[in-house]
């Protein structure tokens, strides 16, 4: 793999990834605080400082290792989860849904903003490859984080949303999977199940929805 290509790829994705991770985790903390749990606030995790959320292994080492090992074909990483004491929420079963949704919601919002930036740059004739590439990376990174985190299996956000929506008996059954959820998800990712049956379809639908949402603005710009 050409070293210059690696440097360019890292440069294009660095800022979008930092924003995506930071706002995702901070959104969880803000939502938890809003609904009554100040655990993240007490630990200094409600922050827009990326350093607070970066995990040296999951955010840096693992993605780089996978990038080199698979020539960029497969990437995975994670940040330090924002601690949430669901028992301190005013209505734990209901409020955990909103706390879980806050992270993917932050990624969806960023995907919209990066798409909007692409439209604006195209309208003013900005064709600088680096900036256009960064905006496209921003859209992709946030769509990936949005779709992946909504996969309905604990400890992912989608799993917590599912637990919050299910009746108590079924919710308890699903929540018991959490200690093994990470390994199950990784197995499904490696075998391509998560990508083909969940992420790619959801990313496609979400991207189409964003384009429809921004259609009036696109009409004005062009």
Order of alpha helices (4+ residues) and beta strands (2+ residues): alpha-alpha-alpha-alpha-alpha-alpha-alpha-alpha-alpha-alpha
